[in-house]
């Protein structure tokens, strides 16, 4: 029987039919400004507020303190969770010594080894990688992307970690990945986008697939306020 893990985002759990199956690898895809990082962080914070599970946010896009400062505007986030290693913030750029970390080029095997070491050390139950797109674009050999993504999927399965892989896609394109591989290593796909409503951009969320649970296939309006994510049927907004 599939064991369900609550996201503790009430509206989202209803859409998912209770939550996400434990140990699933989920692709969270969307263009800039659609709320990917906020949704992913609230998924981790839900565990901190309601369980004893450790969590990890592995990033290439943001500096640790900049990320903490940003999320302090939300009531679902507590800085003490970071200070007490309930949310372990890990910067992938620390894996590769460089005089210019913001422009460092990675070897795929080094990044995979680094992720393995972090999972082995901290043993998080929930993991976010923000973003898998940005990491793969830094590889010294683009031909290694496919193997890296399949190896990453196998690693997450071996470590029995429920993971959210953020995928950055171009606006206006109904696609979920940059390399055409990510969706095939993932058990679930959540797609965030914008729609034009009364000359204003509105955020939307749709669960494209989620292996192991009966989820809604509707597209929902997604509002983000001080309390976090709130979902509404499109006709209600």
C-alpha positions in Angstrom: 0.0 0.0 0.0 1.3 3.4 -0.9 2.1 5.6 2.1 1.0 9.2 1.6 3.1 12.2 2.9 1.1 15.4 3.5 2.5 18.6 2.1 0.7 20.4 4.9 -0.5 23.0 2.3 -4.2 22.4 2.9 -5.5 23.3 -0.5 -2.7 21.4 -2.3 -3.3 18.3 -0.3 -6.9 18.3 -1.3 -5.9 18.6 -5.0 -3.5 15.7 -4.5 -6.1 13.5 -2.8 -4.3 13.7 0.6 -0.6 14.4 -0.2 2.3 13.0 -2.2 3.3 9.3 -2.1 6.4 8.9 0.1 9.7 8.5 -1.8 8.3 10.0 -5.0 10.5 12.2 -7.1 8.5 15.2 -8.3 9.3 17.7 -11.0 8.0 21.2 -10.2 8.1 23.0 -13.5 7.4 26.6 -14.4 8.8 29.9 -15.7 10.2 32.7 -13.6 7.8 34.2 -11.1 5.3 31.4 -11.0 6.0 30.5 -7.3 8.1 27.4 -7.7 10.6 28.2 -4.8 7.8 29.3 -2.5 5.8 26.2 -3.0 8.9 24.0 -2.5 9.9 25.8 0.7 6.4 25.6 2.1 6.6 21.8 1.5 9.7 21.6 3.7 8.3 23.9 6.4 5.2 21.8 6.6 7.4 18.9 7.8 9.2 21.1 10.3 5.9 22.3 11.8 4.2 19.0 12.0 6.8 16.2 12.1 10.2 15.4 13.3 11.5 14.9 9.8 14.7 16.6 8.7 14.6 18.5 5.4 17.1 19.8 2.9 17.0 22.7 0.4 19.8 22.3 -2.1 20.3 25.4 -4.2 22.4 26.9 -6.9 20.2 30.0 -7.4 20.3 31.8 -4.1 22.7 32.6 -1.3 21.7 31.0 2.1 21.0 34.3 4.0 19.3 35.9 1.0 16.9 32.9 0.9 16.3 33.2 4.7 15.7 36.9 4.5 13.1 36.5 1.7 11.1 33.8 3.4 10.8 35.6 6.7 7.9 37.5 5.2 5.8 34.3 5.3 4.1 33.0 8.5 4.8 29.4 7.5 8.6 29.9 7.8 10.7 30.1 11.0 14.4 31.1 10.9 15.1 28.9 13.8 14.4 25.8 11.7 17.4 26.8 9.6 19.5 27.6 12.7 18.7 24.2 14.2 19.2 22.3 11.0 15.6 21.3 10.6 15.9 22.9 7.2 19.4 22.3 5.9 20.5 24.8 3.3 23.2 23.6 1.0 24.8 25.7 -1.8 25.9 23.4 -4.6 28.6 25.9 -5.5 30.5 24.9 -2.4 31.1 21.5 -4.1 33.4 23.0 -6.6 36.3 25.2 -5.4 36.4 28.3 -7.6 37.6 31.9 -7.6 34.3 32.8 -9.1 31.6 30.5 -7.7 28.8 32.3 -9.5 30.3 31.2 -12.9 31.9 27.9 -11.9 31.7 25.0 -14.4 30.8 21.6 -12.8 31.7 18.0 -13.6 28.5 16.0 -13.4 30.2 13.3 -11.4 31.4 15.8 -8.8 27.9 17.2 -8.3 26.4 13.7 -8.0 29.0 12.8 -5.4 28.3 16.0 -3.5 24.6 15.4 -3.4 25.2 11.8 -2.2 27.5 13.0 0.6 24.9 15.5 1.8 22.1 13.0 1.8 24.3 10.4 3.5 25.3 13.0 6.2 21.9 14.5 7.0 19.5 11.8 5.9 16.6 14.2 5.0 13.1 12.8 4.5 12.3 15.8 2.2 14.6 17.3 -0.4 14.3 20.3 -2.7 16.8 20.9 -5.5 16.5 24.5 -6.9 17.1 24.1 -9.6 18.0 21.0 -11.5 18.0 23.1 -14.7 20.6 25.5 -13.4 22.9 22.8 -12.2 22.8 20.9 -15.5 23.5 24.1 -17.5 26.8 24.4 -15.6 28.2 21.1 -16.7 31.5 21.1 -18.5 30.1 18.5 -21.0 26.4 18.9 -22.0 26.4 15.2 -23.1 26.6 14.2 -19.5 23.2 15.7 -18.6 21.2 12.6 -19.5 23.3 10.2 -17.5 23.4 12.6 -14.5 19.7 12.9 -14.4 19.1 9.1 -14.5 21.8 8.6 -11.9 20.2 11.3 -9.7 16.9 9.5 -10.0 18.5 6.3 -8.9 20.3 8.0 -6.0 17.1 9.5 -4.7 15.3 6.1 -4.9 18.2 4.4 -3.1 18.1 7.1 -0.3 14.3 6.8 0.0 14.0 10.5 -0.1 10.8 12.4 -1.2 12.2 15.0 -3.5 11.1 18.0 -5.4 13.2 18.9 -8.4 12.6 22.5 -9.7 12.7 22.9 -13.5 12.9 26.3 -15.0 11.2 26.6 -18.4 10.5 29.4 -20.8 7.2 31.3 -20.4 4.4 30.5 -22.7 5.7 27.1 -23.6 3.8 24.0 -22.4 6.9 22.0 -21.5 8.2 20.6 -18.3 12.0 20.4 -18.8 15.0 21.7 -20.6 16.6 18.4 -21.5 13.7 16.1 -22.2 14.8 13.7 -19.6 13.6 15.1 -16.3 9.9 14.1 -16.7 10.9 10.5 -17.3 12.9 10.0 -14.1 10.1 11.6 -12.0 7.0 10.0 -10.5 5.1 13.3 -10.5 4.9 16.5 -12.5 3.5 19.8 -11.1 3.2 22.6 -13.6 3.0 26.3 -12.6 2.3 29.0 -15.2 0.7 32.4 -15.7 -2.6 33.2 -17.4 -3.7 36.7 -18.5 -6.9 37.6 -16.6 -8.3 41.1 -16.9 -5.0 42.3 -18.2 -3.1 41.0 -15.2 -0.9 37.9 -14.9 -2.3 35.3 -12.5 -0.4 32.2 -11.2 -1.8 28.8 -11.9 -1.1 25.2 -10.7 -1.9 21.9 -12.3 -0.9 18.4 -11.3 0.0 16.7 -14.6 0.8 13.4 -13.1 1.4 11.9 -9.7 2.1 8.2 -9.6 0.5 6.4 -6.6 -2.4 8.8 -5.9 -5.7 9.9 -7.3 -5.2 13.6 -8.0 -7.3 16.3 -9.6 -6.4 17.1 -13.2 -7.9 20.6 -13.0 -5.9 23.8 -13.4 -6.2 26.0 -10.3 -5.5 29.6 -9.7 -2.7 29.9 -7.2 -2.5 32.9 -4.9 0.5 33.6 -2.6 0.0 35.8 0.5 1.6 36.1 3.9 0.3 32.7 4.9 1.6 31.0 1.8 -0.1 29.1 -1.0 -3.8 29.2 -1.6 -5.6 27.5 -4.5 -8.9 28.4 -6.1 -10.9 27.0 -9.0 -10.4 29.2 -12.0 -14.0 30.1 -12.1 -13.9 31.3 -8.5 -11.3 34.0 -9.2 
